[in-house]
Every structure is written in C-alpha cells, then in structure tokens.
C-alpha cells in the first residue's frame, strides 16, 4: 500500500475497533461514547480514523466547526460536539448549516448566538476546577435564566465539565470534588426542566478509573488510539475494573532508507558539526525530519527501528532528513524504518519517544504533519 511513498503513517483498523470495544466494556450499557477526533484525530487522520470508528461510536468531538464540517463532508451523520471556542458569526452560521453542537462557556458567547438567524445547538461547559473553559457553578442560575428568557431551551443539547486530574486514582479528592460540583450543576439544570440533555464529565482517564462519573456519555480520545492517559492509569486500572484491560496502539510512523554510506573516523554529521564520528561507521539517510513531526529535540538521542534493531539518530535532525547509525544491521536503500511501530520483537511506541525527551504521548502523535499520507491497513 505504501510502495510509492517515502514517508507515511499507517492506521491499524482492527486495533482502533479493538480499543472502542475495550472502552465500551467498562461502561454501563446506556452510556454513550463520543470519539474525540480533534487535532487531526490525534495525528491519525481526521477523515480516515473517523470513518473507521463511525459505526461503533455514538458521536464525535472536534475542536472547531471546520473539523466538524469536514466530518459532515465525508458522510458522517452522527452528533458532533465542538469542544473549542466558536468565536465568530461566520463560525456560528457554519455550525448551524452543518448541524454541529457548539460549546458555550461565557455569557458573551450566549449573547453572540442570538445575533444570527439560525441559532446553532449548543452545550454548556461548566468549570468545576479545571479553570479553562466554563461557567462557574455559582453563575449557572443566571445562565438558566438567560436560556429561558431568550427561548434557547430547544437548542440546549448537553451540559459538561472536564476533569483536571482523572488520570490517577492515588489522589482522588480533586476529581471527586469536581464530580460533586458537577452533580450539583446537573441538579440545577434538571430542576429547571432540562432532563433530556446529555450530562457528561469523563475523558479516557475518568472513564476507566472513575466509573461513578460516566453519566450519559464519555468523551474518549487517547484511549481510542491505543494509549493510556498516564502511567498511573495503566498500572492502576485493574484495581478499579477488577480485571486487566488492553489498549493497542493504532498508529505506525514509517519511512524508507534513501541512501547508505560509510563514514570514517573523524567525519562530522549534519548541520553545525555537532556530532563527530569516533570510528568507521555505516550510516543510512532517512527522508523524515522536523517538518514531518520528528522534533529536533531527538537529535543525538532518539532512535528508530530497522529490521528489529535499534538505530540511533546521529547529528542534528534536519527539516526533511535524518542520519542513523546502522552498524548493527545490514541496511540498504528502500528498507523500511520505523519511527513509531512494532518491528519484529521490538516495539517503539509514542510513549517510548515521549520518555526520551520528557513529554507525553499526546504531543508525539498529534504533531505528526497532517499532510503526510495516512494509509489504513
């Protein structure tokens, strides 16, 4: 499938569907799953990944109305919630035209939606402790008054919050306090007559570690892509669920060797002469660089897999090329190099790369350039 490509991303359909099934297994039967496909589906390809899971999820979450419009353009008809702010009248109209539910988290946003002819459906975001988007609970009675006064009740489709630290059950107090705040908010809306809207709080961490917070739906992002939201959630989830759960990484990031050469002791590699060869060495050139999403921070210390062997990146990572040291393996032009993948008995995951440079798997996969071809396998 990738025979004509020099750099590409593979999306494992079976792994994606397996992860949906795994998450579904910890939920109550009536709890809906919305797939979080913002940021190009965490680097997996918005169109490609969404079509894979469309028949197995109940809806989608995106960051912008433009992502939502893209999902509609490929035939997805299920509910779509825009998590990010919708700031302009143009975007509000686009939301209406594409039957998207926007997030409303300020009084300014509430007032703004009255300014267009066809008011979009919306969900209210409540700030219970994350302190990003959201109305404080103390302001919700005023919010409810505004909705009723301006006859927006039919447009309200949901109420939700976001947990700040649901990835770890060792320190549950903050998450539990947020959940209690949300329960109070839920009662306010129900008392005002809103009993058929969706109430939701949990992303992957909350869904797996805090079953009492499932409510009407969960918003699953990183778990669908085969990664745990934290080390703690990976090691502690069996304590909550009374069984081991398995998540399978969906994405592989690959390229082909474009050139092989032998360097002599004393030769320098790459820009700015930052690495000097200590002994005669075989190296391979691979057409991938920081444009593709392999950050310069991996210069000198990152590695790739070739034929099941680790090969270190030497010299500085360029915009479109890297050099790898490959004395331990017989490499030739055209051989496949794995940046993220399972290669024979070796595995190189996004979490492995993240540990090298002190970041998280989310950043590794979401920064893969969206223009790189995604191939569903």
ABEGO torsion letter per residue (X at the ends): XAAABABBBBBBAAAAAAAAAAAAAABBAABBBBBBABGGGGGAEAAAAAAAAAAABABBBBABAAAAAAAAAAGBABBBBBABBBABAAAAAAAAAAGBBBBBABAAAAAAAAABABBBBBBBBBBAGAGBBEBBAAAAAAAAAAAAAAGAAAABABBBBBBABAABAABAAAAAAAAAAAAAAAAAAAAAGBAABBBBABBAAAAAABAAAAEABBBBBAAAAGBBABAAAAAAAAAAAGBBBBBBBABBBBBBBABBBBBBBGBBBEBGGABBBABBBBBBBBBBBAAAGBBAAABGABBBBBGGBBBBBBEBBBAABBBBBAAABBBBBGBBBBABEBBEABBBBAAAAAAAAGBBAAAAAAABBAABBBBBX
